[in-house]
Amino acid sequence: MRGPEPPAVVEPVNLTDVEAAICAAGWPDCAKALRVARCESGPDYYAPAGAYHVGTFQIAYVHAWRFAARGWDIYVDGIDPGRNSVIAFDIFTEQSWGPWPYCQYR
């Protein structure tokens, strides 16, 4: 006997331009990506670069090569929510939500 079907994922209806840029990175579940981004960056999707992490998804500096491969600089382009999301999605495709151990459960 099968249990009830899980609820369908409901994407946000009124996305801001920043949220639309985040979702445009290709996430299979945009709503979850937005929750993780908000959890990581707090109230500001333009989270500044810290000593070890940068931007919306708080990308670790060890991923600077991913930015460089696209001709971007982690400390300049990493604070752009759209570009940060592209790199986060690259990481996600390799490691799922693992790099965001706390926020993946939001």
VMD Tcl script that builds the backbone (N, CA, C; Angstrom):
set m [mol new atoms 318]
animate dup $m
set s [atomselect $m all]
$s set {name element resname resid chain x y z} {
  {N N MET 1 A 0.834 -1.176 0.000}
  {CA C MET 1 A 0.000 0.000 0.000}
  {C C MET 1 A 0.881 1.242 0.000}
  {N N ARG 2 A 0.629 2.126 -0.926}
  {CA C ARG 2 A 1.407 3.357 -1.032}
  {C C ARG 2 A 0.853 4.422 -0.102}
  {N N GLY 3 A 1.778 5.228 0.409}
  {CA C GLY 3 A 1.380 6.357 1.255}
  {C C GLY 3 A 0.908 7.510 0.386}
  {N N PRO 4 A 0.512 8.587 1.005}
  {CA C PRO 4 A 0.061 9.745 0.248}
  {C C PRO 4 A 1.202 10.330 -0.572}
  {N N GLU 5 A 0.852 10.927 -1.664}
  {CA C GLU 5 A 1.838 11.579 -2.514}
  {C C GLU 5 A 2.397 12.799 -1.793}
  {N N PRO 6 A 3.707 13.042 -1.914}
  {CA C PRO 6 A 4.258 14.248 -1.285}
  {C C PRO 6 A 3.701 15.482 -1.993}
  {N N PRO 7 A 3.613 16.588 -1.281}
  {CA C PRO 7 A 3.094 17.791 -1.914}
  {C C PRO 7 A 4.015 18.251 -3.032}
  {N N ALA 8 A 3.438 18.842 -4.036}
  {CA C ALA 8 A 4.231 19.377 -5.143}
  {C C ALA 8 A 5.037 20.575 -4.649}
  {N N VAL 9 A 6.204 20.748 -5.218}
  {CA C VAL 9 A 7.015 21.909 -4.871}
  {C C VAL 9 A 6.368 23.124 -5.508}
  {N N VAL 10 A 6.120 24.104 -4.696}
  {CA C VAL 10 A 5.512 25.334 -5.186}
  {C C VAL 10 A 6.598 26.385 -5.249}
  {N N GLU 11 A 6.884 26.831 -6.435}
  {CA C GLU 11 A 7.904 27.861 -6.610}
  {C C GLU 11 A 7.342 29.208 -6.171}
  {N N PRO 12 A 8.209 30.086 -5.653}
  {CA C PRO 12 A 7.733 31.416 -5.293}
  {C C PRO 12 A 7.132 32.117 -6.506}
  {N N VAL 13 A 6.096 32.870 -6.276}
  {CA C VAL 13 A 5.404 33.525 -7.372}
  {C C VAL 13 A 6.007 34.882 -7.687}
  {N N ASN 14 A 6.292 35.664 -6.686}
  {CA C ASN 14 A 6.779 37.021 -6.886}
  {C C ASN 14 A 8.270 37.112 -6.578}
  {N N LEU 15 A 9.069 36.646 -7.484}
  {CA C LEU 15 A 10.508 36.687 -7.280}
  {C C LEU 15 A 11.038 38.090 -7.523}
  {N N THR 16 A 11.989 38.492 -6.704}
  {CA C THR 16 A 12.695 39.728 -6.977}
  {C C THR 16 A 13.676 39.451 -8.108}
  {N N ASP 17 A 14.280 40.475 -8.646}
  {CA C ASP 17 A 15.282 40.277 -9.692}
  {C C ASP 17 A 16.450 39.432 -9.182}
  {N N VAL 18 A 16.851 39.656 -7.943}
  {CA C VAL 18 A 17.951 38.890 -7.363}
  {C C VAL 18 A 17.556 37.426 -7.218}
  {N N GLU 19 A 16.361 37.189 -6.723}
  {CA C GLU 19 A 15.909 35.803 -6.570}
  {C C GLU 19 A 15.772 35.126 -7.928}
  {N N ALA 20 A 15.323 35.853 -8.925}
  {CA C ALA 20 A 15.232 35.290 -10.276}
  {C C ALA 20 A 16.618 34.929 -10.800}
  {N N ALA 21 A 17.618 35.762 -10.491}
  {CA C ALA 21 A 18.994 35.464 -10.912}
  {C C ALA 21 A 19.512 34.216 -10.212}
  {N N ILE 22 A 19.162 34.061 -8.943}
  {CA C ILE 22 A 19.572 32.866 -8.201}
  {C C ILE 22 A 18.941 31.632 -8.845}
  {N N CYS 23 A 17.659 31.693 -9.111}
  {CA C CYS 23 A 16.940 30.553 -9.689}
  {C C CYS 23 A 17.415 30.230 -11.102}
  {N N ALA 24 A 17.881 31.238 -11.823}
  {CA C ALA 24 A 18.327 31.037 -13.198}
  {C C ALA 24 A 19.572 30.164 -13.297}
  {N N ALA 25 A 20.235 29.916 -12.185}
  {CA C ALA 25 A 21.438 29.083 -12.206}
  {C C ALA 25 A 21.131 27.639 -12.572}
  {N N GLY 26 A 19.855 27.234 -12.474}
  {CA C GLY 26 A 19.482 25.895 -12.907}
  {C C GLY 26 A 19.069 24.940 -11.811}
  {N N TRP 27 A 18.856 25.435 -10.607}
  {CA C TRP 27 A 18.488 24.578 -9.482}
  {C C TRP 27 A 17.255 23.734 -9.789}
  {N N PRO 28 A 17.264 22.446 -9.409}
  {CA C PRO 28 A 16.078 21.617 -9.614}
  {C C PRO 28 A 14.931 22.008 -8.683}
  {N N ASP 29 A 15.268 22.668 -7.587}
  {CA C ASP 29 A 14.267 23.118 -6.617}
  {C C ASP 29 A 14.629 24.548 -6.232}
  {N N CYS 30 A 14.090 25.487 -6.988}
  {CA C CYS 30 A 14.410 26.894 -6.773}
  {C C CYS 30 A 14.040 27.344 -5.368}
  {N N ALA 31 A 12.902 26.910 -4.866}
  {CA C ALA 31 A 12.462 27.325 -3.539}
  {C C ALA 31 A 13.482 26.913 -2.476}
  {N N LYS 32 A 14.032 25.709 -2.595}
  {CA C LYS 32 A 15.033 25.258 -1.623}
  {C C LYS 32 A 16.312 26.058 -1.787}
  {N N ALA 33 A 16.723 26.318 -3.010}
  {CA C ALA 33 A 17.926 27.120 -3.243}
  {C C ALA 33 A 17.776 28.499 -2.604}
  {N N LEU 34 A 16.594 29.089 -2.718}
  {CA C LEU 34 A 16.359 30.402 -2.106}
  {C C LEU 34 A 16.405 30.313 -0.580}
  {N N ARG 35 A 15.878 29.238 -0.015}
  {CA C ARG 35 A 15.936 29.068 1.445}
  {C C ARG 35 A 17.381 28.922 1.914}
  {N N VAL 36 A 18.173 28.131 1.182}
  {CA C VAL 36 A 19.574 27.946 1.548}
  {C C VAL 36 A 20.331 29.266 1.399}
  {N N ALA 37 A 20.077 29.982 0.311}
  {CA C ALA 37 A 20.741 31.271 0.099}
  {C C ALA 37 A 20.417 32.246 1.222}
  {N N ARG 38 A 19.154 32.318 1.608}
  {CA C ARG 38 A 18.741 33.227 2.682}
  {C C ARG 38 A 19.373 32.807 4.009}
  {N N CYS 39 A 19.432 31.520 4.240}
  {CA C CYS 39 A 20.050 31.010 5.470}
  {C C CYS 39 A 21.541 31.365 5.495}
  {N N GLU 40 A 22.213 31.201 4.376}
  {CA C GLU 40 A 23.649 31.464 4.306}
  {C C GLU 40 A 23.990 32.948 4.375}
  {N N SER 41 A 23.222 33.771 3.666}
  {CA C SER 41 A 23.585 35.181 3.556}
  {C C SER 41 A 22.820 36.088 4.499}
  {N N GLY 42 A 21.865 35.531 5.227}
  {CA C GLY 42 A 21.076 36.368 6.126}
  {C C GLY 42 A 20.132 37.255 5.328}
  {N N PRO 43 A 19.863 38.434 5.809}
  {CA C PRO 43 A 18.884 39.286 5.146}
  {C C PRO 43 A 19.400 39.954 3.869}
  {N N ASP 44 A 20.678 39.771 3.556}
  {CA C ASP 44 A 21.273 40.465 2.416}
  {C C ASP 44 A 21.884 39.461 1.441}
  {N N TYR 45 A 21.255 39.291 0.266}
  {CA C TYR 45 A 21.807 38.367 -0.737}
  {C C TYR 45 A 23.187 38.808 -1.209}
  {N N TYR 46 A 23.522 40.069 -0.985}
  {CA C TYR 46 A 24.832 40.587 -1.375}
  {C C TYR 46 A 25.814 40.464 -0.218}
  {N N ALA 47 A 25.813 39.318 0.432}
  {CA C ALA 47 A 26.700 39.102 1.573}
  {C C ALA 47 A 28.137 39.385 1.151}
  {N N PRO 48 A 28.828 40.183 1.924}
  {CA C PRO 48 A 30.205 40.542 1.542}
  {C C PRO 48 A 31.161 39.369 1.691}
  {N N ALA 49 A 32.322 39.574 1.120}
  {CA C ALA 49 A 33.372 38.571 1.244}
  {C C ALA 49 A 33.935 38.601 2.653}
  {N N GLY 50 A 34.036 37.440 3.246}
  {CA C GLY 50 A 34.679 37.312 4.544}
  {C C GLY 50 A 36.079 36.756 4.328}
  {N N ALA 51 A 36.700 36.345 5.385}
  {CA C ALA 51 A 38.053 35.801 5.275}
  {C C ALA 51 A 38.072 34.487 4.504}
  {N N TYR 52 A 37.008 33.691 4.639}
  {CA C TYR 52 A 37.020 32.362 4.038}
  {C C TYR 52 A 35.838 32.067 3.119}
  {N N HIS 53 A 34.808 32.892 3.172}
  {CA C HIS 53 A 33.593 32.637 2.394}
  {C C HIS 53 A 33.112 33.934 1.761}
  {N N VAL 54 A 32.389 33.789 0.633}
  {CA C VAL 54 A 31.953 34.978 -0.080}
  {C C VAL 54 A 30.547 34.803 -0.635}
  {N N GLY 55 A 29.763 35.846 -0.553}
  {CA C GLY 55 A 28.511 35.965 -1.280}
  {C C GLY 55 A 27.316 35.190 -0.779}
  {N N THR 56 A 26.316 35.173 -1.635}
  {CA C THR 56 A 24.991 34.650 -1.348}
  {C C THR 56 A 25.006 33.259 -0.728}
  {N N PHE 57 A 25.738 32.340 -1.326}
  {CA C PHE 57 A 25.807 30.969 -0.824}
  {C C PHE 57 A 27.050 30.731 0.031}
  {N N GLN 58 A 27.745 31.822 0.387}
  {CA C GLN 58 A 28.945 31.744 1.214}
  {C C GLN 58 A 29.909 30.686 0.668}
  {N N ILE 59 A 30.345 30.917 -0.569}
  {CA C ILE 59 A 31.266 30.015 -1.258}
  {C C ILE 59 A 32.651 30.119 -0.622}
  {N N ALA 60 A 33.234 28.985 -0.289}
  {CA C ALA 60 A 34.564 28.951 0.325}
  {C C ALA 60 A 35.626 29.363 -0.686}
  {N N TYR 61 A 36.661 30.038 -0.187}
  {CA C TYR 61 A 37.740 30.520 -1.044}
  {C C TYR 61 A 38.447 29.404 -1.797}
  {N N VAL 62 A 38.333 28.146 -1.338}
  {CA C VAL 62 A 38.964 27.036 -2.054}
  {C C VAL 62 A 38.316 26.816 -3.419}
  {N N HIS 63 A 37.187 27.472 -3.651}
  {CA C HIS 63 A 36.522 27.371 -4.948}
  {C C HIS 63 A 36.839 28.555 -5.848}
  {N N ALA 64 A 37.848 29.327 -5.512}
  {CA C ALA 64 A 38.232 30.480 -6.334}
  {C C ALA 64 A 38.515 30.045 -7.770}
  {N N TRP 65 A 39.036 28.856 -7.937}
  {CA C TRP 65 A 39.349 28.347 -9.276}
  {C C TRP 65 A 38.104 28.247 -10.146}
  {N N ARG 66 A 36.968 27.994 -9.545}
  {CA C ARG 66 A 35.719 27.896 -10.305}
  {C C ARG 66 A 35.346 29.259 -10.890}
  {N N PHE 67 A 35.550 30.299 -10.107}
  {CA C PHE 67 A 35.305 31.651 -10.611}
  {C C PHE 67 A 36.314 31.971 -11.716}
  {N N ALA 68 A 37.585 31.679 -11.454}
  {CA C ALA 68 A 38.646 31.975 -12.427}
  {C C ALA 68 A 38.413 31.257 -13.750}
  {N N ALA 69 A 37.877 30.049 -13.700}
  {CA C ALA 69 A 37.609 29.287 -14.926}
  {C C ALA 69 A 36.603 30.000 -15.819}
  {N N ARG 70 A 35.802 30.888 -15.248}
  {CA C ARG 70 A 34.820 31.666 -16.016}
  {C C ARG 70 A 35.305 33.091 -16.276}
  {N N GLY 71 A 36.540 33.377 -15.884}
  {CA C GLY 71 A 37.073 34.717 -16.056}
  {C C GLY 71 A 36.596 35.683 -14.986}
  {N N TRP 72 A 36.125 35.138 -13.868}
  {CA C TRP 72 A 35.615 35.957 -12.768}
  {C C TRP 72 A 36.606 35.932 -11.612}
  {N N ASP 73 A 36.484 36.922 -10.754}
  {CA C ASP 73 A 37.287 37.001 -9.536}
  {C C ASP 73 A 36.376 36.709 -8.348}
  {N N ILE 74 A 36.779 35.785 -7.505}
  {CA C ILE 74 A 35.924 35.388 -6.384}
  {C C ILE 74 A 35.569 36.559 -5.483}
  {N N TYR 75 A 36.509 37.491 -5.270}
  {CA C TYR 75 A 36.255 38.583 -4.338}
  {C C TYR 75 A 35.537 39.771 -4.967}
  {N N VAL 76 A 35.423 39.782 -6.273}
  {CA C VAL 76 A 34.673 40.834 -6.964}
  {C C VAL 76 A 33.341 40.266 -7.442}
  {N N ASP 77 A 33.415 39.231 -8.259}
  {CA C ASP 77 A 32.210 38.630 -8.830}
  {C C ASP 77 A 31.478 37.724 -7.847}
  {N N GLY 78 A 32.166 37.290 -6.810}
  {CA C GLY 78 A 31.555 36.403 -5.836}
  {C C GLY 78 A 30.442 37.044 -5.032}
  {N N ILE 79 A 30.422 38.364 -4.966}
  {CA C ILE 79 A 29.342 39.016 -4.219}
  {C C ILE 79 A 28.129 39.289 -5.096}
  {N N ASP 80 A 28.230 39.018 -6.385}
  {CA C ASP 80 A 27.074 39.123 -7.277}
  {C C ASP 80 A 26.218 37.872 -7.072}
  {N N PRO 81 A 24.966 38.032 -6.648}
  {CA C PRO 81 A 24.131 36.859 -6.360}
  {C C PRO 81 A 23.973 35.904 -7.547}
  {N N GLY 82 A 23.877 36.421 -8.751}
  {CA C GLY 82 A 23.734 35.565 -9.922}
  {C C GLY 82 A 24.970 34.723 -10.170}
  {N N ARG 83 A 26.127 35.358 -10.154}
  {CA C ARG 83 A 27.375 34.630 -10.392}
  {C C ARG 83 A 27.694 33.691 -9.234}
  {N N ASN 84 A 27.436 34.141 -8.024}
  {CA C ASN 84 A 27.646 33.286 -6.868}
  {C C ASN 84 A 26.773 32.046 -6.968}
  {N N SER 85 A 25.565 32.220 -7.457}
  {CA C SER 85 A 24.631 31.097 -7.602}
  {C C SER 85 A 25.081 30.109 -8.663}
  {N N VAL 86 A 25.674 30.616 -9.730}
  {CA C VAL 86 A 26.196 29.729 -10.777}
  {C C VAL 86 A 27.277 28.823 -10.190}
  {N N ILE 87 A 28.172 29.413 -9.410}
  {CA C ILE 87 A 29.237 28.619 -8.794}
  {C C ILE 87 A 28.646 27.658 -7.755}
  {N N ALA 88 A 27.693 28.140 -6.972}
  {CA C ALA 88 A 27.046 27.270 -5.986}
  {C C ALA 88 A 26.368 26.090 -6.673}
  {N N PHE 89 A 25.741 26.352 -7.812}
  {CA C PHE 89 A 25.091 25.262 -8.535}
  {C C PHE 89 A 26.117 24.256 -9.053}
  {N N ASP 90 A 27.275 24.736 -9.520}
  {CA C ASP 90 A 28.341 23.822 -9.930}
  {C C ASP 90 A 28.733 22.901 -8.772}
  {N N ILE 91 A 28.886 23.492 -7.605}
  {CA C ILE 91 A 29.249 22.721 -6.419}
  {C C ILE 91 A 28.120 21.737 -6.082}
  {N N PHE 92 A 26.891 22.227 -6.149}
  {CA C PHE 92 A 25.728 21.382 -5.873}
  {C C PHE 92 A 25.675 20.166 -6.798}
  {N N THR 93 A 25.973 20.357 -8.090}
  {CA C THR 93 A 25.895 19.240 -9.034}
  {C C THR 93 A 26.908 18.146 -8.696}
  {N N GLU 94 A 27.979 18.513 -8.017}
  {CA C GLU 94 A 28.987 17.536 -7.622}
  {C C GLU 94 A 28.735 16.949 -6.228}
  {N N GLN 95 A 28.166 17.770 -5.325}
  {CA C GLN 95 A 28.116 17.371 -3.920}
  {C C GLN 95 A 26.730 17.481 -3.285}
  {N N SER 96 A 25.721 17.741 -4.073}
  {CA C SER 96 A 24.373 17.953 -3.565}
  {C C SER 96 A 24.393 19.095 -2.542}
  {N N TRP 97 A 23.599 18.992 -1.499}
  {CA C TRP 97 A 23.505 20.078 -0.515}
  {C C TRP 97 A 24.560 19.960 0.579}
  {N N GLY 98 A 25.449 18.968 0.505}
  {CA C GLY 98 A 26.455 18.739 1.533}
  {C C GLY 98 A 27.291 19.940 1.940}
  {N N PRO 99 A 27.697 20.807 1.007}
  {CA C PRO 99 A 28.506 21.961 1.402}
  {C C PRO 99 A 27.757 22.981 2.276}
  {N N TRP 100 A 26.464 22.810 2.404}
  {CA C TRP 100 A 25.654 23.696 3.238}
  {C C TRP 100 A 25.003 22.836 4.340}
  {N N PRO 101 A 25.811 22.298 5.251}
  {CA C PRO 101 A 25.320 21.293 6.194}
  {C C PRO 101 A 24.193 21.763 7.103}
  {N N TYR 102 A 24.207 22.980 7.514}
  {CA C TYR 102 A 23.131 23.470 8.378}
  {C C TYR 102 A 21.956 23.952 7.547}
  {N N CYS 103 A 22.244 24.766 6.555}
  {CA C CYS 103 A 21.176 25.411 5.785}
  {C C CYS 103 A 20.415 24.476 4.861}
  {N N GLN 104 A 20.983 23.326 4.540}
  {CA C GLN 104 A 20.279 22.394 3.649}
  {C C GLN 104 A 18.984 21.883 4.248}
  {N N TYR 105 A 18.827 22.003 5.555}
  {CA C TYR 105 A 17.623 21.521 6.224}
  {C C TYR 105 A 16.598 22.612 6.453}
  {N N ARG 106 A 16.805 23.758 5.879}
  {CA C ARG 106 A 15.869 24.872 6.029}
  {C C ARG 106 A 14.709 24.719 5.096}
}
mol reanalyze $m
mol bondsrecalc $m
mol representation Tube
mol addrep $m
